[in-house]
Amino acid sequence: MAELRGALIGCGFFAVNQMHGWRDIEGAAIVAICDRDPERLQIVGNQFGIAKRYTDAAEMFASEKLDFVDIATTVGSHRPLVELASANRVPAICQKPFAPTLADAKAMVQACTEAGVPLMVHENFRWQSPIQAVRAVLDGGEIGTPFFGRISFRSAYDVFSGQPYLATGKRFIIEDLGIHVIDIARFLFGDVSTITTRTARINPAIAGEDVATMLMDHNSGVTSVVDCSYATKLAVEPFPETLIEIDGSDGTIRLAQGYKLTVTGKKGTAVSDVSPPLLPWASRPWHNIQESVLAIQKHWVDCLAKGIEPATSGADNLKTFALVEAAYAGAASREPVRLDTLLG
């Protein structure tokens, strides 16, 4: 199979991880990059040896023969860039948050569907190896039928120093972090019918919420609690680990801090270390996120090669996006929100 020719749009803070990932993947290569900031374009281009550099995405599409595009810009530009990719019949990966509104997200999915090109949202948290290990235990049936789950991300890590714009938006933790944790809950327990949400702002220096607690009813019969905080000071900082508790009819799963996985089930109790590998270009504590970037990009290349829909396709991610919208609506009303009212 010929190597897939890709382009990256957006050369900011997180995109460097994607570039490292692409460099490690067989069967695909980034042949062009695009950013409106010439300085960032030069830094990334020089670091990764990319000669084709553009400040205008339309010019890049017109000049390059591309098999896919990786859109790693901020949310306001996602819809026009995805629609530009679909107009050029180029499959697209889109960074999260997927879109400013659910209406925009639906329009992006429709544009790619009508153009007949794949669209995947870069929802990488579910691709972390510890999360995949939990899913493997569930699939193996060791704890029987799950009935309760808790997916938790609580930290006091300073995320604002690297991404200062996070402190200025009226929406913060659900939109930026909670979307990942909600998606993990969907990955483990299936789709959601109803969500109830409470939020708080503990840090007075930011504009949005930095604490959120969500209670979700899954169609599978599981009740899950998804809780997120950037205001939780602990003796050992767990960032950026997601901790998981699952109770089933025949046992339990606990993914604890330090990537310790404890499974108590039909065969007794087993404890294992599911720490993610430290890739050569990765750095602690980000290495679990960085590893998941490589994993989801490999998944994308594999799906393109086989002609199958990615696990986090645009259509699938609409369900995660709708949960984010429902969470904010429920936090404001302090009432449960049914998902069929948003997706119906």
TORKESE-364379 format. One record per residue (C-alpha): x, y negated, z negated; residue in three letters. Coordinates in nm, 3 decimals, m for minus. Example, Ala and Ser with C-alpha at 12.3 -4.5 7.8 and 13.67 -1.06 7.14 Angstrom:
! residues 2
+---------+---------+---------+------+
!       x !       y !       z ! code !
+---------+---------+---------+------+
!   1.230 !   0.450 !  m0.780 !  Ala !
!   1.367 !   0.106 !  m0.714 !  Ser !
+---------+---------+---------+------+
END
This chain:
! residues 344
+---------+---------+---------+------+
!       x !       y !       z ! code !
+---------+---------+---------+------+
!   0.000 !   0.000 !   0.000 !  Met !
!   0.129 !  m0.345 !   0.090 !  Ala !
!   0.206 !  m0.578 !  m0.199 !  Glu !
!  m0.085 !  m0.809 !  m0.285 !  Leu !
!  m0.006 !  m1.178 !  m0.232 !  Arg !
!  m0.136 !  m1.395 !  m0.514 !  Gly !
!  m0.132 !  m1.761 !  m0.614 !  Ala !
!  m0.153 !  m1.925 !  m0.954 !  Leu !
!  m0.349 !  m2.247 !  m1.001 !  Ile !
!  m0.259 !  m2.425 !  m1.323 !  Gly !
!   0.091 !  m2.423 !  m1.473 !  Cys !
!   0.011 !  m2.512 !  m1.833 !  Gly !
!   0.070 !  m2.366 !  m2.179 !  Phe !
!  m0.079 !  m2.020 !  m2.131 !  Phe !
!  m0.011 !  m1.971 !  m1.760 !  Ala !
!   0.355 !  m1.888 !  m1.829 !  Val !
!   0.238 !  m1.562 !  m1.989 !  Asn !
!   0.044 !  m1.479 !  m1.674 !  Gln !
!   0.349 !  m1.550 !  m1.459 !  Met !
!   0.560 !  m1.315 !  m1.672 !  His !
!   0.290 !  m1.052 !  m1.639 !  Gly !
!   0.273 !  m1.083 !  m1.261 !  Trp !
!   0.650 !  m1.048 !  m1.237 !  Arg !
!   0.627 !  m0.714 !  m1.421 !  Asp !
!   0.350 !  m0.563 !  m1.209 !  Ile !
!   0.419 !  m0.340 !  m0.912 !  Glu !
!   0.194 !  m0.394 !  m0.613 !  Gly !
!   0.135 !  m0.767 !  m0.660 !  Ala !
!   0.337 !  m1.087 !  m0.658 !  Ala !
!   0.272 !  m1.458 !  m0.699 !  Ile !
!   0.385 !  m1.626 !  m0.377 !  Val !
!   0.256 !  m1.979 !  m0.443 !  Ala !
!   0.167 !  m2.202 !  m0.737 !  Ile !
!  m0.050 !  m2.512 !  m0.767 !  Cys !
!  m0.080 !  m2.786 !  m1.027 !  Asp !
!  m0.168 !  m3.155 !  m1.010 !  Arg !
!   0.128 !  m3.233 !  m1.238 !  Asp !
!   0.450 !  m3.223 !  m1.032 !  Pro !
!   0.664 !  m3.183 !  m1.345 !  Glu !
!   0.482 !  m2.870 !  m1.462 !  Arg !
!   0.489 !  m2.739 !  m1.108 !  Leu !
!   0.865 !  m2.782 !  m1.098 !  Gln !
!   0.922 !  m2.621 !  m1.439 !  Ile !
!   0.719 !  m2.308 !  m1.361 !  Val !
!   0.838 !  m2.291 !  m1.002 !  Gly !
!   1.202 !  m2.304 !  m1.106 !  Asn !
!   1.156 !  m2.060 !  m1.396 !  Gln !
!   0.999 !  m1.793 !  m1.176 !  Phe !
!   1.161 !  m1.871 !  m0.843 !  Gly !
!   0.843 !  m1.973 !  m0.659 !  Ile !
!   0.926 !  m2.187 !  m0.357 !  Ala !
!   0.570 !  m2.255 !  m0.235 !  Lys !
!   0.436 !  m2.531 !  m0.457 !  Arg !
!   0.120 !  m2.735 !  m0.408 !  Tyr !
!  m0.052 !  m3.020 !  m0.587 !  Thr !
!  m0.376 !  m2.965 !  m0.393 !  Asp !
!  m0.559 !  m2.631 !  m0.408 !  Ala !
!  m0.744 !  m2.680 !  m0.080 !  Ala !
!  m0.413 !  m2.737 !   0.097 !  Glu !
!  m0.274 !  m2.421 !  m0.058 !  Met !
!  m0.569 !  m2.210 !   0.059 !  Phe !
!  m0.534 !  m2.355 !   0.407 !  Ala !
!  m0.159 !  m2.290 !   0.422 !  Ser !
!  m0.123 !  m1.949 !   0.254 !  Glu !
!  m0.255 !  m1.602 !   0.333 !  Lys !
!  m0.368 !  m1.484 !  m0.011 !  Leu !
!  m0.510 !  m1.159 !  m0.146 !  Asp !
!  m0.612 !  m1.316 !  m0.477 !  Phe !
!  m0.586 !  m1.632 !  m0.684 !  Val !
!  m0.534 !  m1.661 !  m1.061 !  Asp !
!  m0.708 !  m1.975 !  m1.192 !  Ile !
!  m0.546 !  m2.083 !  m1.520 !  Ala !
!  m0.675 !  m2.439 !  m1.546 !  Thr !
!  m0.902 !  m2.603 !  m1.805 !  Thr !
!  m1.273 !  m2.531 !  m1.798 !  Val !
!  m1.392 !  m2.842 !  m1.612 !  Gly !
!  m1.217 !  m2.737 !  m1.291 !  Ser !
!  m1.322 !  m2.371 !  m1.292 !  His !
!  m1.640 !  m2.394 !  m1.088 !  Arg !
!  m1.498 !  m2.600 !  m0.798 !  Pro !
!  m1.188 !  m2.380 !  m0.784 !  Leu !
!  m1.383 !  m2.052 !  m0.793 !  Val !
!  m1.617 !  m2.185 !  m0.526 !  Glu !
!  m1.314 !  m2.293 !  m0.319 !  Leu !
!  m1.172 !  m1.942 !  m0.351 !  Ala !
!  m1.503 !  m1.783 !  m0.251 !  Ser !
!  m1.534 !  m2.016 !   0.047 !  Ala !
!  m1.193 !  m1.892 !   0.160 !  Asn !
!  m1.291 !  m1.527 !   0.093 !  Arg !
!  m1.016 !  m1.491 !  m0.169 !  Val !
!  m1.080 !  m1.275 !  m0.480 !  Pro !
!  m1.039 !  m1.478 !  m0.799 !  Ala !
!  m0.941 !  m1.435 !  m1.162 !  Ile !
!  m1.076 !  m1.717 !  m1.380 !  Cys !
!  m0.942 !  m1.816 !  m1.721 !  Gln !
!  m1.185 !  m1.853 !  m2.010 !  Lys !
!  m1.394 !  m2.038 !  m2.110 !  Pro !
!  m1.549 !  m1.926 !  m1.782 !  Phe !
!  m1.746 !  m2.247 !  m1.721 !  Ala !
!  m1.879 !  m2.560 !  m1.895 !  Pro !
!  m2.236 !  m2.425 !  m1.890 !  Thr !
!  m2.418 !  m2.098 !  m1.832 !  Leu !
!  m2.572 !  m2.251 !  m1.518 !  Ala !
!  m2.223 !  m2.317 !  m1.381 !  Asp !
!  m2.114 !  m1.962 !  m1.466 !  Ala !
!  m2.416 !  m1.814 !  m1.288 !  Lys !
!  m2.344 !  m2.030 !  m0.981 !  Ala !
!  m1.981 !  m1.910 !  m0.973 !  Met !
!  m2.088 !  m1.545 !  m0.989 !  Val !
!  m2.343 !  m1.604 !  m0.716 !  Gln !
!  m2.089 !  m1.778 !  m0.490 !  Ala !
!  m1.848 !  m1.485 !  m0.512 !  Cys !
!  m2.127 !  m1.228 !  m0.470 !  Thr !
!  m2.251 !  m1.401 !  m0.155 !  Glu !
!  m1.894 !  m1.423 !  m0.022 !  Ala !
!  m1.838 !  m1.054 !  m0.102 !  Gly !
!  m1.524 !  m1.119 !  m0.308 !  Val !
!  m1.439 !  m0.987 !  m0.657 !  Pro !
!  m1.442 !  m1.226 !  m0.952 !  Leu !
!  m1.288 !  m1.137 !  m1.289 !  Met !
!  m1.279 !  m1.344 !  m1.607 !  Val !
!  m0.942 !  m1.332 !  m1.787 !  His !
!  m1.106 !  m1.191 !  m2.102 !  Glu !
!  m0.790 !  m1.023 !  m2.227 !  Asn !
!  m0.855 !  m0.960 !  m2.599 !  Phe !
!  m1.031 !  m0.627 !  m2.537 !  Arg !
!  m0.717 !  m0.516 !  m2.352 !  Trp !
!  m0.495 !  m0.537 !  m2.661 !  Gln !
!  m0.362 !  m0.187 !  m2.732 !  Ser !
!  m0.495 !  m0.181 !  m3.094 !  Pro !
!  m0.847 !  m0.263 !  m2.966 !  Ile !
!  m0.815 !   0.003 !  m2.697 !  Gln !
!  m0.707 !   0.250 !  m2.969 !  Ala !
!  m1.026 !   0.177 !  m3.166 !  Val !
!  m1.236 !   0.232 !  m2.855 !  Arg !
!  m1.059 !   0.563 !  m2.792 !  Ala !
!  m1.154 !   0.685 !  m3.142 !  Val !
!  m1.516 !   0.587 !  m3.082 !  Leu !
!  m1.518 !   0.767 !  m2.747 !  Asp !
!  m1.369 !   1.077 !  m2.911 !  Gly !
!  m1.667 !   1.108 !  m3.144 !  Gly !
!  m1.462 !   1.150 !  m3.461 !  Glu !
!  m1.685 !   0.917 !  m3.668 !  Ile !
!  m2.012 !   1.021 !  m3.503 !  Gly !
!  m2.264 !   0.753 !  m3.407 !  Thr !
!  m2.162 !   0.401 !  m3.516 !  Pro !
!  m2.422 !   0.195 !  m3.700 !  Phe !
!  m2.223 !  m0.101 !  m3.840 !  Phe !
!  m1.925 !  m0.301 !  m3.726 !  Gly !
!  m1.728 !  m0.606 !  m3.834 !  Arg !
!  m1.491 !  m0.783 !  m3.596 !  Ile !
!  m1.290 !  m1.043 !  m3.784 !  Ser !
!  m1.036 !  m1.310 !  m3.689 !  Phe !
!  m0.948 !  m1.529 !  m3.990 !  Arg !
!  m0.637 !  m1.745 !  m4.000 !  Ser !
!  m0.486 !  m2.081 !  m4.090 !  Ala !
!  m0.249 !  m2.083 !  m3.793 !  Tyr !
!  m0.188 !  m2.425 !  m3.634 !  Asp !
!  m0.328 !  m2.373 !  m3.285 !  Val !
!  m0.348 !  m2.746 !  m3.225 !  Phe !
!   0.024 !  m2.813 !  m3.189 !  Ser !
!   0.044 !  m2.610 !  m2.868 !  Gly !
!  m0.303 !  m2.698 !  m2.741 !  Gln !
!  m0.391 !  m3.043 !  m2.886 !  Pro !
!  m0.708 !  m3.073 !  m2.676 !  Tyr !
!  m0.865 !  m2.805 !  m2.898 !  Leu !
!  m0.895 !  m3.062 !  m3.178 !  Ala !
!  m1.096 !  m3.308 !  m2.969 !  Thr !
!  m1.391 !  m3.106 !  m2.836 !  Gly !
!  m1.728 !  m3.097 !  m3.008 !  Lys !
!  m1.717 !  m2.720 !  m2.961 !  Arg !
!  m1.415 !  m2.536 !  m3.090 !  Phe !
!  m1.387 !  m2.197 !  m3.252 !  Ile !
!  m1.681 !  m2.013 !  m3.095 !  Ile !
!  m1.599 !  m2.140 !  m2.746 !  Glu !
!  m1.222 !  m2.092 !  m2.769 !  Asp !
!  m1.176 !  m1.791 !  m2.997 !  Leu !
!  m1.518 !  m1.652 !  m3.083 !  Gly !
!  m1.585 !  m1.574 !  m2.718 !  Ile !
!  m1.299 !  m1.320 !  m2.735 !  His !
!  m1.419 !  m1.164 !  m3.059 !  Val !
!  m1.778 !  m1.145 !  m2.933 !  Ile !
!  m1.650 !  m0.973 !  m2.620 !  Asp !
!  m1.468 !  m0.717 !  m2.835 !  Ile !
!  m1.800 !  m0.645 !  m3.013 !  Ala !
!  m1.969 !  m0.595 !  m2.674 !  Arg !
!  m1.681 !  m0.372 !  m2.560 !  Phe !
!  m1.713 !  m0.151 !  m2.869 !  Leu !
!  m2.089 !  m0.151 !  m2.932 !  Phe !
!  m2.262 !  m0.256 !  m2.609 !  Gly !
!  m2.488 !  m0.542 !  m2.518 !  Asp !
!  m2.667 !  m0.764 !  m2.769 !  Val !
!  m3.036 !  m0.844 !  m2.802 !  Ser !
!  m3.031 !  m1.104 !  m3.083 !  Thr !
!  m2.770 !  m1.325 !  m3.251 !  Ile !
!  m2.787 !  m1.531 !  m3.572 !  Thr !
!  m2.512 !  m1.787 !  m3.634 !  Thr !
!  m2.374 !  m2.013 !  m3.906 !  Arg !
!  m2.086 !  m2.258 !  m3.854 !  Thr !
!  m1.881 !  m2.505 !  m4.058 !  Ala !
!  m1.608 !  m2.762 !  m4.008 !  Arg !
!  m1.352 !  m2.739 !  m4.287 !  Ile !
!  m1.068 !  m2.937 !  m4.126 !  Asn !
!  m1.176 !  m3.304 !  m4.120 !  Pro !
!  m0.916 !  m3.391 !  m3.853 !  Ala !
!  m1.094 !  m3.199 !  m3.576 !  Ile !
!  m1.418 !  m3.267 !  m3.392 !  Ala !
!  m1.563 !  m2.916 !  m3.366 !  Gly !
!  m1.641 !  m2.619 !  m3.588 !  Glu !
!  m1.349 !  m2.417 !  m3.723 !  Asp !
!  m1.552 !  m2.145 !  m3.900 !  Val !
!  m1.826 !  m1.929 !  m3.749 !  Ala !
!  m2.014 !  m1.621 !  m3.870 !  Thr !
!  m2.240 !  m1.432 !  m3.629 !  Met !
!  m2.478 !  m1.143 !  m3.697 !  Leu !
!  m2.563 !  m0.944 !  m3.384 !  Met !
!  m2.820 !  m0.676 !  m3.304 !  Asp !
!  m2.687 !  m0.444 !  m3.032 !  His !
!  m2.912 !  m0.246 !  m2.799 !  Asn !
!  m2.723 !   0.066 !  m2.912 !  Ser !
!  m2.863 !   0.028 !  m3.264 !  Gly !
!  m2.538 !  m0.108 !  m3.413 !  Val !
!  m2.548 !  m0.417 !  m3.634 !  Thr !
!  m2.227 !  m0.616 !  m3.611 !  Ser !
!  m2.080 !  m0.915 !  m3.791 !  Val !
!  m1.838 !  m1.130 !  m3.594 !  Val !
!  m1.654 !  m1.381 !  m3.809 !  Asp !
!  m1.391 !  m1.635 !  m3.705 !  Cys !
!  m1.196 !  m1.894 !  m3.901 !  Ser !
!  m0.900 !  m2.125 !  m3.856 !  Tyr !
!  m0.938 !  m2.250 !  m4.214 !  Ala !
!  m0.850 !  m1.932 !  m4.402 !  Thr !
!  m0.516 !  m1.942 !  m4.586 !  Lys !
!  m0.384 !  m1.597 !  m4.675 !  Leu !
!  m0.073 !  m1.467 !  m4.847 !  Ala !
!   0.044 !  m1.315 !  m4.517 !  Val !
!  m0.071 !  m1.500 !  m4.207 !  Glu !
!  m0.247 !  m1.246 !  m3.980 !  Pro !
!  m0.254 !  m1.457 !  m3.662 !  Phe !
!  m0.329 !  m1.347 !  m3.394 !  Pro !
!  m0.462 !  m1.011 !  m3.515 !  Glu !
!  m0.824 !  m0.905 !  m3.484 !  Thr !
!  m0.933 !  m0.683 !  m3.774 !  Leu !
!  m1.206 !  m0.424 !  m3.727 !  Ile !
!  m1.434 !  m0.219 !  m3.955 !  Glu !
!  m1.672 !   0.039 !  m3.810 !  Ile !
!  m1.903 !   0.272 !  m4.002 !  Asp !
!  m2.045 !   0.578 !  m3.828 !  Gly !
!  m2.268 !   0.872 !  m3.915 !  Ser !
!  m1.963 !   1.096 !  m3.972 !  Asp !
!  m1.691 !   0.855 !  m4.081 !  Gly !
!  m1.524 !   0.517 !  m4.056 !  Thr !
!  m1.260 !   0.324 !  m3.861 !  Ile !
!  m1.050 !   0.050 !  m4.016 !  Arg !
!  m0.802 !  m0.158 !  m3.816 !  Leu !
!  m0.619 !  m0.350 !  m4.087 !  Ala !
!  m0.358 !  m0.625 !  m4.093 !  Gln !
!  m0.025 !  m0.505 !  m3.963 !  Gly !
!  m0.194 !  m0.289 !  m3.696 !  Tyr !
!  m0.268 !  m0.008 !  m3.941 !  Lys !
!  m0.545 !   0.215 !  m3.807 !  Leu !
!  m0.722 !   0.441 !  m4.058 !  Thr !
!  m0.979 !   0.689 !  m3.931 !  Val !
!  m1.184 !   0.894 !  m4.174 !  Thr !
!  m1.401 !   1.144 !  m3.993 !  Gly !
!  m1.483 !   1.505 !  m3.916 !  Lys !
!  m1.118 !   1.614 !  m3.942 !  Lys !
!  m1.035 !   1.416 !  m4.258 !  Gly !
!  m0.832 !   1.095 !  m4.275 !  Thr !
!  m0.559 !   0.996 !  m4.032 !  Ala !
!  m0.346 !   0.681 !  m4.057 !  Val !
!  m0.148 !   0.552 !  m3.760 !  Ser !
!   0.049 !   0.249 !  m3.650 !  Asp !
!  m0.107 !   0.098 !  m3.335 !  Val !
!   0.127 !  m0.201 !  m3.310 !  Ser !
!   0.143 !  m0.343 !  m2.958 !  Pro !
!   0.474 !  m0.311 !  m2.775 !  Pro !
!   0.702 !  m0.615 !  m2.780 !  Leu !
!   0.756 !  m0.688 !  m2.410 !  Leu !
!   1.100 !  m0.825 !  m2.312 !  Pro !
!   0.955 !  m1.172 !  m2.246 !  Trp !
!   0.714 !  m1.174 !  m2.541 !  Ala !
!   0.760 !  m1.328 !  m2.886 !  Ser !
!   0.601 !  m1.256 !  m3.223 !  Arg !
!   0.332 !  m1.312 !  m3.334 !  Pro !
!   0.194 !  m1.370 !  m2.982 !  Trp !
!   0.308 !  m1.032 !  m2.852 !  His !
!  m0.032 !  m0.862 !  m2.884 !  Asn !
!  m0.192 !  m1.137 !  m2.673 !  Ile !
!   0.094 !  m1.131 !  m2.424 !  Gln !
!   0.073 !  m0.753 !  m2.387 !  Glu !
!  m0.300 !  m0.779 !  m2.317 !  Ser !
!  m0.232 !  m1.031 !  m2.039 !  Val !
!  m0.015 !  m0.774 !  m1.863 !  Leu !
!  m0.279 !  m0.504 !  m1.921 !  Ala !
!  m0.570 !  m0.701 !  m1.776 !  Ile !
!  m0.366 !  m0.807 !  m1.475 !  Gln !
!  m0.273 !  m0.443 !  m1.408 !  Lys !
!  m0.644 !  m0.362 !  m1.432 !  His !
!  m0.721 !  m0.631 !  m1.172 !  Trp !
!  m0.462 !  m0.498 !  m0.927 !  Val !
!  m0.593 !  m0.144 !  m0.977 !  Asp !
!  m0.952 !  m0.255 !  m0.918 !  Cys !
!  m0.858 !  m0.442 !  m0.600 !  Leu !
!  m0.672 !  m0.135 !  m0.474 !  Ala !
!  m0.967 !   0.096 !  m0.547 !  Lys !
!  m1.241 !  m0.148 !  m0.449 !  Gly !
!  m1.417 !  m0.124 !  m0.787 !  Ile !
!  m1.561 !  m0.391 !  m1.015 !  Glu !
!  m1.335 !  m0.510 !  m1.300 !  Pro !
!  m1.447 !  m0.440 !  m1.657 !  Ala !
!  m1.463 !  m0.814 !  m1.726 !  Thr !
!  m1.619 !  m0.913 !  m1.394 !  Ser !
!  m1.791 !  m1.247 !  m1.365 !  Gly !
!  m2.129 !  m1.073 !  m1.378 !  Ala !
!  m2.034 !  m0.884 !  m1.696 !  Asp !
!  m1.889 !  m1.195 !  m1.859 !  Asn !
!  m2.218 !  m1.380 !  m1.816 !  Leu !
!  m2.342 !  m1.166 !  m2.107 !  Lys !
!  m2.050 !  m1.275 !  m2.328 !  Thr !
!  m2.092 !  m1.637 !  m2.214 !  Phe !
!  m2.463 !  m1.625 !  m2.293 !  Ala !
!  m2.379 !  m1.508 !  m2.645 !  Leu !
!  m2.158 !  m1.815 !  m2.692 !  Val !
!  m2.443 !  m2.042 !  m2.578 !  Glu !
!  m2.686 !  m1.853 !  m2.801 !  Ala !
!  m2.448 !  m1.885 !  m3.096 !  Ala !
!  m2.434 !  m2.262 !  m3.063 !  Tyr !
!  m2.813 !  m2.284 !  m3.019 !  Ala !
!  m2.865 !  m2.066 !  m3.325 !  Gly !
!  m2.615 !  m2.261 !  m3.533 !  Ala !
!  m2.807 !  m2.579 !  m3.455 !  Ala !
!  m3.154 !  m2.431 !  m3.518 !  Ser !
!  m3.047 !  m2.191 !  m3.795 !  Arg !
!  m3.278 !  m1.938 !  m3.629 !  Glu !
!  m3.206 !  m1.606 !  m3.451 !  Pro !
!  m3.174 !  m1.638 !  m3.073 !  Val !
!  m3.283 !  m1.366 !  m2.829 !  Arg !
!  m3.048 !  m1.313 !  m2.537 !  Leu !
!  m3.322 !  m1.243 !  m2.286 !  Asp !
!  m3.429 !  m1.607 !  m2.318 !  Thr !
!  m3.092 !  m1.709 !  m2.167 !  Leu !
!  m3.026 !  m1.427 !  m1.921 !  Leu !
!  m3.383 !  m1.333 !  m1.833 !  Gly !
+---------+---------+---------+------+
END
